[in-house]
Amino acid sequence: MNNVVDFIRRNGLHDGDRLPPERELAEALGISRRALREQLTELELAGQLWRERRIGTVLGRRRAATMPGIDRKLMRASPDEILESRLTMEPAIAALAATKATEADLARIGNCMRRTAEVSGDELWVQWDGAFHLAIAEATRNDVLVALTAAFNAARATTRWRSMRVAVITPEKRRRSVAHHRAILDALLGRRPEEAMQAMQHHLLGVRSNLAD
């Protein structure tokens, strides 16, 4: 197998673990360093690893400030409470991202948006939907907002949320959500903070409506 993801699984690597240096990893996989870099870039855009000179390639997302008390409360919160919190915060996060995002940030957000349109199955959808929202928060360069968004994602990955989604989310609702993502991305690309705020609010109101149906 010459796939980085397969290498990670075969070797039992987890978030926080480092991959071997590029030359060594390319030899182990039997591929060129160019092909390896393409895979690593794809995984980095998906938020599954990060790279930094002198540190190397590390699995997982770069850690922002953690908020243990907030994390615990979110895990116990009801879906209504979490959606109300997201509606209060995420439109403002999108507006801030529209003014601060770099070209690399926008590429990452766009990649996540495209993946939400391509994947099938609840697990992959949740992964890429969460990655989309987290990438927007990361574009603000505000570790507190990143940590809160990551905590929202963790809460949405619980069994309670998963069973609720399976019961109510249809292919048509998912297509509408992708259209909302496109509208958010378009506002970010255009550096239009007010429009980004409104698009995110519209999206989250749609999420609340989907779960209530």
Backbone as numpy.savetxt, mean C-alpha at the origin, in Angstrom:
# Nx Ny Nz CAx CAy CAz Cx Cy Cz
14.24 -22.28 -9.82 13.39 -21.09 -9.82 14.27 -19.85 -9.82
13.92 -18.86 -10.63 14.74 -17.65 -10.70 13.96 -16.41 -10.27
12.99 -16.62 -9.38 12.13 -15.55 -8.91 12.56 -15.13 -7.51
12.66 -13.82 -7.28 13.08 -13.32 -5.97 12.09 -13.72 -4.89
10.79 -13.65 -5.20 9.79 -14.02 -4.21 9.95 -15.48 -3.80
10.20 -16.36 -4.78 10.43 -17.77 -4.46 11.67 -17.93 -3.58
12.72 -17.17 -3.86 13.94 -17.22 -3.05 13.63 -16.84 -1.61
12.83 -15.80 -1.44 12.47 -15.35 -0.09 11.71 -16.45 0.65
10.77 -17.09 -0.04 9.97 -18.14 0.60 10.82 -19.36 0.92
11.65 -19.78 -0.04 12.48 -20.97 0.17 13.41 -20.82 1.36
13.88 -19.60 1.56 14.85 -19.37 2.63 14.22 -18.87 3.93
12.90 -18.85 3.96 12.20 -18.48 5.19 12.49 -17.06 5.66
12.66 -16.14 4.72 12.98 -14.75 5.08 11.71 -13.99 5.43
11.86 -13.03 6.33 10.72 -12.25 6.81 11.04 -10.76 6.77
10.01 -9.94 7.04 10.22 -8.50 7.08 11.36 -8.16 8.04
12.23 -7.29 7.60 13.39 -6.91 8.41 14.65 -7.66 8.04
14.49 -8.80 7.36 15.67 -9.56 6.91 16.26 -8.89 5.66
17.56 -9.08 5.48 18.24 -8.52 4.31 18.46 -9.60 3.25
18.32 -9.20 2.00 18.67 -10.09 0.90 20.18 -10.06 0.69
20.73 -11.11 0.08 22.17 -11.10 -0.24 22.49 -9.95 -1.20
23.76 -9.58 -1.30 24.16 -8.56 -2.28 23.71 -8.96 -3.69
23.52 -7.97 -4.55 22.96 -8.22 -5.88 23.74 -9.26 -6.66
25.07 -9.16 -6.66 25.86 -10.11 -7.44 25.62 -11.54 -6.95
25.64 -11.70 -5.65 25.45 -13.03 -5.06 24.04 -13.55 -5.31
23.04 -12.68 -5.18 21.66 -13.11 -5.39 21.40 -13.45 -6.86
21.95 -12.66 -7.77 21.78 -12.95 -9.19 22.38 -14.30 -9.55
23.55 -14.60 -8.99 24.17 -15.91 -9.25 23.33 -17.04 -8.69
22.78 -16.83 -7.50 21.96 -17.87 -6.87 20.70 -18.15 -7.68
20.15 -17.11 -8.31 18.93 -17.26 -9.09 19.20 -17.65 -10.54
20.47 -17.51 -10.97 20.81 -17.84 -12.35 20.28 -16.83 -13.35
20.24 -15.56 -12.95 19.75 -14.52 -13.85 20.76 -13.37 -13.88
20.59 -12.47 -14.83 21.49 -11.32 -14.91 21.17 -10.32 -13.81
22.13 -9.46 -13.51 21.88 -8.44 -12.50 20.82 -7.46 -12.98
20.76 -7.23 -14.28 19.72 -6.35 -14.81 18.34 -6.93 -14.56
18.18 -8.23 -14.84 16.89 -8.88 -14.60 16.55 -8.86 -13.11
17.56 -9.05 -12.28 17.34 -9.01 -10.84 16.87 -7.63 -10.41
17.53 -6.59 -10.91 17.15 -5.22 -10.52 15.71 -4.91 -10.92
15.28 -5.43 -12.06 13.90 -5.21 -12.49 12.92 -5.82 -11.49
13.23 -7.03 -11.02 12.38 -7.67 -10.03 12.39 -6.89 -8.72
13.58 -6.46 -8.30 13.69 -5.72 -7.04 12.94 -4.39 -7.11
13.02 -3.74 -8.25 12.30 -2.47 -8.41 10.80 -2.68 -8.31
10.31 -3.75 -8.94 8.89 -4.07 -8.88 8.44 -4.32 -7.44
9.24 -5.07 -6.70 8.91 -5.36 -5.31 9.00 -4.11 -4.45
9.95 -3.24 -4.77 10.08 -1.99 -4.01 8.87 -1.09 -4.26
8.42 -1.01 -5.50 7.23 -0.22 -5.82 6.00 -0.75 -5.11
5.97 -2.07 -4.89 4.85 -2.69 -4.19 4.95 -2.56 -2.68
6.07 -1.99 -2.21 6.25 -1.83 -0.77 6.67 -3.10 -0.06
7.18 -4.09 -0.80 7.57 -5.35 -0.18 9.03 -5.37 0.25
9.80 -4.38 -0.17 11.19 -4.24 0.29 11.64 -2.80 0.06
12.77 -2.46 0.67 13.35 -1.14 0.42 14.86 -1.29 0.33
15.47 -0.35 -0.38 16.91 -0.41 -0.63 17.56 0.92 -0.24
18.74 0.79 0.32 19.50 1.99 0.66 20.99 1.66 0.62
21.74 2.57 0.06 23.18 2.38 -0.03 23.76 2.21 1.37
24.71 1.32 1.49 25.41 0.97 2.73 24.56 0.08 3.66
23.27 -0.04 3.36 22.42 -0.92 4.16 22.08 -2.17 3.36
21.74 -1.98 2.08 21.38 -3.11 1.24 19.89 -3.16 0.98
19.41 -4.37 0.69 17.99 -4.59 0.38 17.33 -5.27 1.56
16.33 -4.61 2.12 15.67 -5.08 3.33 14.22 -5.39 3.02
13.73 -6.54 3.50 12.35 -6.93 3.25 11.39 -6.11 4.11
10.19 -5.88 3.56 9.18 -5.11 4.27 9.27 -3.64 3.93
8.38 -2.87 4.53 8.40 -1.43 4.32 9.35 -0.78 5.31
9.94 0.31 4.88 10.77 1.10 5.78 9.91 1.53 6.96
10.40 1.26 8.15 9.59 1.50 9.32 9.46 2.99 9.63
8.23 3.41 9.84 7.99 4.77 10.33 7.84 4.70 11.85
7.60 5.84 12.45 7.36 5.86 13.89 6.18 4.95 14.21
6.28 4.18 15.29 5.19 3.29 15.67 4.37 3.91 16.79
3.12 3.49 16.89 2.21 4.00 17.90 1.50 2.81 18.52
2.14 2.09 19.45 1.57 0.86 19.99 0.16 1.03 20.55
-0.07 2.13 21.30 -1.39 2.34 21.88 -2.46 2.51 20.82
-2.15 3.28 19.78 -3.09 3.48 18.67 -3.34 2.16 17.95
-2.28 1.39 17.71 -2.43 0.10 17.03 -3.41 -0.80 17.78
-3.26 -0.88 19.10 -4.13 -1.75 19.89 -5.58 -1.28 19.83
-5.79 0.03 19.91 -7.16 0.54 19.87 -7.80 0.31 18.50
-7.02 0.46 17.45 -7.56 0.24 16.11 -7.96 -1.22 15.92
-7.19 -2.14 16.48 -7.51 -3.56 16.34 -8.84 -3.89 17.03
-9.20 -3.11 18.05 -10.45 -3.35 18.76 -11.60 -2.50 18.22
-11.30 -1.55 17.36 -12.32 -0.62 16.88 -13.28 -1.30 15.91
-14.48 -0.76 15.84 -15.47 -1.27 14.89 -15.15 -0.75 13.49
-15.64 -1.42 12.46 -15.45 -0.91 11.10 -15.97 0.51 10.93
-17.09 0.84 11.57 -17.63 2.20 11.47 -16.66 3.22 12.05
-16.05 2.89 13.18 -15.10 3.81 13.81 -13.87 4.02 12.93
-13.39 2.94 12.35 -12.20 3.05 11.50 -12.51 3.86 10.24
-13.65 3.61 9.62 -14.01 4.37 8.43 -14.23 5.85 8.75
-14.82 6.14 9.90 -14.99 7.53 10.31 -13.64 8.20 10.49
-12.70 7.47 11.09 -11.34 8.01 11.28 -10.66 8.24 9.94
-10.80 7.28 9.04 -10.17 7.43 7.72 -10.78 8.60 6.96
-12.09 8.77 7.06 -12.74 9.89 6.38 -12.28 11.23 6.93
-11.92 11.26 8.19 -11.42 12.49 8.81 -10.01 12.81 8.35
-9.19 11.76 8.18 -7.76 11.97 7.96 -7.30 11.83 6.51
-7.75 10.79 5.82 -7.14 10.46 4.53 -7.39 11.49 3.43
-8.53 12.19 3.40 -8.64 13.25 2.40 -7.57 14.33 2.58
-7.29 14.69 3.83 -6.24 15.69 4.09 -4.86 15.14 3.73
-4.65 13.84 3.96 -3.38 13.21 3.57 -3.20 13.29 2.06
-4.27 13.01 1.32 -4.19 13.06 -0.14 -3.87 14.48 -0.62
-4.48 15.47 0.02 -4.21 16.86 -0.36 -2.75 17.22 -0.12
-2.22 16.78 1.02 -0.81 17.06 1.32 0.11 16.34 0.35
-0.24 15.10 0.02 0.57 14.33 -0.94 0.61 15.02 -2.30
-0.48 15.66 -2.68 -0.53 16.34 -3.98 0.49 17.46 -4.07
0.87 18.01 -2.94 1.84 19.12 -2.94 3.27 18.65 -2.69
3.44 17.44 -2.13 4.78 17.03 -1.70 5.33 15.81 -2.43
4.50 15.08 -3.15 4.94 13.83 -3.78 6.04 14.07 -4.81
7.04 13.20 -4.80 8.07 13.23 -5.83 7.61 12.39 -7.02
8.39 12.43 -8.09 8.05 11.60 -9.26 8.10 10.12 -8.89
9.06 9.74 -8.04 9.15 8.34 -7.61 7.92 7.96 -6.79
7.45 8.86 -5.93 6.24 8.60 -5.15 5.05 8.37 -6.08
4.92 9.23 -7.07 3.78 9.13 -7.99 3.85 7.84 -8.80
5.06 7.42 -9.16 5.22 6.15 -9.88 4.78 4.98 -9.00
5.14 5.04 -7.73 4.77 3.97 -6.80 3.25 3.93 -6.60
2.65 5.09 -6.43 1.20 5.15 -6.26 0.50 4.63 -7.52
1.00 5.03 -8.69 0.42 4.56 -9.94 0.53 3.06 -10.11
1.66 2.49 -9.71 1.84 1.05 -9.80 0.83 0.32 -8.92
0.64 0.82 -7.71 -0.33 0.20 -6.80 -1.74 0.30 -7.37
-2.08 1.44 -7.95 -3.40 1.61 -8.55 -3.62 0.60 -9.66
-2.61 0.44 -10.53 -2.76 -0.52 -11.63 -2.92 -1.94 -11.11
-2.22 -2.27 -10.05 -2.33 -3.63 -9.52 -3.72 -3.90 -8.94
-4.33 -2.88 -8.33 -5.69 -3.11 -7.82 -6.65 -3.42 -8.96
-6.34 -2.91 -10.16 -7.20 -3.19 -11.31 -6.93 -4.56 -11.91
-5.74 -5.11 -11.68 -5.32 -6.35 -12.34 -5.56 -7.61 -11.52
-5.46 -7.51 -10.20 -5.45 -8.72 -9.38 -6.86 -9.29 -9.22
-6.90 -10.56 -8.90 -8.15 -11.21 -8.55 -7.95 -11.89 -7.20
-9.01 -12.03 -6.46 -8.89 -12.65 -5.15 -8.79 -11.60 -4.05
-9.43 -11.89 -2.93 -9.52 -10.92 -1.84 -8.17 -10.56 -1.25
-7.31 -11.56 -1.03 -6.03 -11.29 -0.36 -5.17 -10.32 -1.16
-5.03 -10.57 -2.46 -4.22 -9.67 -3.28 -4.85 -8.29 -3.40
-6.17 -8.26 -3.50 -6.84 -6.96 -3.58 -6.55 -6.13 -2.33
-6.70 -6.74 -1.16 -6.47 -6.01 0.09 -5.02 -5.54 0.16
-4.09 -6.39 -0.26 -2.67 -6.02 -0.23 -2.40 -4.78 -1.07
-2.90 -4.77 -2.31 -2.61 -3.65 -3.20 -3.44 -2.42 -2.88
-4.66 -2.61 -2.40 -5.46 -1.46 -1.97 -4.77 -0.78 -0.78
-4.32 -1.57 0.18 -3.60 -1.00 1.31 -2.30 -0.34 0.89
-1.61 -0.96 -0.07 -0.35 -0.38 -0.57 -0.60 0.96 -1.24
-1.73 1.09 -1.95 -2.08 2.35 -2.61 -2.24 3.47 -1.58
-3.01 3.19 -0.54 -3.25 4.22 0.48 -1.98 4.54 1.27
-1.18 3.51 1.54 0.05 3.76 2.28 1.05 4.55 1.45
1.12 4.27 0.16 2.03 5.01 -0.72 1.67 6.49 -0.76
0.38 6.79 -0.71 -0.04 8.20 -0.66 0.42 8.84 0.64
0.25 8.13 1.75 0.70 8.67 3.04 2.21 8.88 3.05
2.95 7.93 2.48 4.41 8.05 2.45 4.85 9.27 1.64
4.05 9.65 0.66 4.40 10.81 -0.17 4.31 12.12 0.61
3.67 12.11 1.78 3.58 13.33 2.59 4.88 13.61 3.34
5.75 12.62 3.45 6.99 12.74 4.23 6.70 13.01 5.71
5.58 12.52 6.19 5.19 12.71 7.58 5.05 11.34 8.23
5.99 11.00 9.11 6.01 9.66 9.69 4.78 9.36 10.53
4.18 10.37 11.16 2.98 10.14 11.96 1.82 9.70 11.06
1.66 10.39 9.94 0.59 10.02 9.00 0.83 8.65 8.39
2.09 8.33 8.12 2.42 7.00 7.59 2.07 5.93 8.62
2.44 6.16 9.88 2.18 5.17 10.93 0.68 4.97 11.13
-0.09 6.04 11.09 -1.53 5.91 11.24 -2.16 5.15 10.07
-1.71 5.45 8.86 -2.24 4.74 7.69 -1.87 3.26 7.74
-0.64 2.96 8.17 -0.22 1.56 8.31 -1.08 0.85 9.36
-1.44 1.57 10.42 -2.29 0.98 11.45 -3.69 0.72 10.91
-4.21 1.63 10.10 -5.51 1.39 9.46 -5.44 0.12 8.60
-4.36 -0.02 7.84 -4.21 -1.20 6.98 -4.17 -2.48 7.80
-3.44 -2.45 8.91 -3.35 -3.63 9.77 -4.72 -4.01 10.32
-5.49 -3.01 10.71 -6.84 -3.28 11.23 -7.72 -3.89 10.15
-7.56 -3.43 8.90 -8.40 -3.93 7.80 -7.99 -5.34 7.36
-6.85 -5.82 7.85 -6.39 -7.16 7.49 -6.86 -8.23 8.47
-7.62 -7.83 9.49 -8.07 -8.79 10.49 -9.16 -9.70 9.93
-9.39 -10.81 10.63 -10.39 -11.79 10.19 -11.77 -11.17 10.08
-12.11 -10.28 11.02 -13.44 -9.66 11.01 -13.66 -8.86 9.73
-12.67 -8.05 9.36 -12.78 -7.27 8.13 -12.80 -8.17 6.91
-11.97 -9.22 6.93 -11.87 -10.10 5.77 -13.21 -10.79 5.50
-13.84 -11.30 6.55 -15.12 -11.99 6.37 -16.21 -11.03 5.92
-16.15 -9.79 6.40 -17.14 -8.80 5.98 -16.98 -8.47 4.50
-15.74 -8.32 4.05 -15.50 -8.01 2.64 -15.98 -9.13 1.73
-15.66 -10.35 2.11 -16.06 -11.50 1.29 -17.57 -11.54 1.14
-18.28 -11.13 2.20 -19.74 -11.20 2.18 -20.38 -10.12 1.31
-19.74 -8.95 1.18 -20.44 -7.83 0.54 -19.77 -7.28 -0.72
-18.47 -7.51 -0.91 -17.78 -6.89 -2.04 -17.98 -7.72 -3.30
-18.50 -7.09 -4.33 -18.75 -7.73 -5.62 -17.75 -7.22 -6.66
-17.61 -7.91 -7.79 -16.73 -7.40 -8.85 -17.07 -5.98 -9.28
-18.36 -5.65 -9.34 -18.77 -4.30 -9.74 -18.33 -3.26 -8.71
-18.46 -3.58 -7.43 -18.01 -2.65 -6.39 -16.50 -2.46 -6.45
-15.81 -3.53 -6.77 -14.36 -3.44 -6.88 -13.96 -2.56 -8.07
-14.68 -2.69 -9.18 -14.40 -1.84 -10.35 -14.63 -0.37 -10.02
-15.68 -0.08 -9.25 -15.93 1.31 -8.85 -14.79 1.83 -7.98
-14.30 0.98 -7.11 -13.19 1.39 -6.24 -11.94 1.70 -7.06
-11.68 0.90 -8.08 -10.53 1.15 -8.97 -10.70 2.49 -9.68
-11.92 2.79 -10.12 -12.18 4.08 -10.77 -11.92 5.23 -9.80
-12.28 5.04 -8.53 -11.98 6.06 -7.52 -10.47 6.24 -7.38
-9.75 5.12 -7.36 -8.28 5.19 -7.25 -7.70 5.99 -8.42
-8.23 5.76 -9.61 -7.73 6.49 -10.79 -7.96 7.99 -10.63
-9.12 8.36 -10.11 -9.43 9.78 -9.92 -8.48 10.41 -8.90
-8.17 9.68 -7.84 -7.22 10.18 -6.84 -5.85 10.36 -7.47
-5.40 9.34 -8.20 -4.09 9.42 -8.84 -4.03 10.59 -9.82
-5.08 10.78 -10.59 -5.10 11.87 -11.56 -4.94 13.23 -10.87
-5.60 13.40 -9.73 -5.47 14.65 -8.98 -4.06 14.82 -8.43
-3.46 13.72 -7.97 -2.09 13.79 -7.46 -1.12 14.15 -8.58
-1.28 13.50 -9.73 -0.40 13.79 -10.87 -0.51 15.24 -11.32
-1.71 15.79 -11.19 -1.93 17.18 -11.59 -1.59 18.18 -10.51
-1.13 17.68 -9.35 -0.78 18.56 -8.22 -1.97 19.44 -7.83
-3.15 18.80 -7.74 -4.37 19.52 -7.40 -4.86 19.06 -6.02
-4.40 19.69 -4.95 -4.71 19.20 -3.60 -6.20 19.18 -3.27
-6.93 20.21 -3.66 -8.37 20.24 -3.35 -9.09 19.09 -4.05
-8.73 18.85 -5.29 -9.35 17.75 -6.04 -8.95 16.39 -5.45
-7.70 16.28 -5.02 -7.25 15.03 -4.39 -8.02 14.76 -3.11
-8.25 15.83 -2.33 -9.02 15.69 -1.10 -10.44 15.22 -1.40
-11.07 15.84 -2.37 -12.45 15.48 -2.71 -12.54 14.06 -3.27
-11.56 13.69 -4.09 -11.56 12.34 -4.68 -11.39 11.28 -3.61
-10.53 11.53 -2.63 -10.34 10.57 -1.55 -11.59 10.49 -0.68
-12.20 11.62 -0.41 -13.44 11.61 0.38 -14.53 10.82 -0.35
-14.67 11.05 -1.64 -15.67 10.33 -2.44 -15.39 8.83 -2.40
-14.13 8.46 -2.50 -13.74 7.05 -2.47 -14.13 6.41 -1.14
-13.78 7.06 -0.04 -14.04 6.46 1.27 -15.53 6.43 1.60
-16.28 7.41 1.13 -17.73 7.34 1.27 -18.28 6.14 0.50
-17.68 5.86 -0.66 -18.07 4.68 -1.42 -17.74 3.39 -0.69
-16.58 3.36 -0.04 -16.21 2.18 0.75 -17.23 1.95 1.85
-17.60 3.02 2.54 -18.58 2.89 3.63 -19.92 2.40 3.09
-20.32 2.92 1.94 -21.58 2.48 1.34 -21.51 1.01 0.93
-20.37 0.59 0.37 -20.20 -0.81 -0.03 -20.37 -1.76 1.15
-19.76 -1.40 2.27 -19.80 -2.28 3.43 -21.16 -2.27 4.11
-21.92 -1.20 3.89 -23.24 -1.09 4.52 -24.32 -1.79 3.73
-24.08 -2.01 2.43 -25.10 -2.64 1.56 -25.39 -4.07 1.99
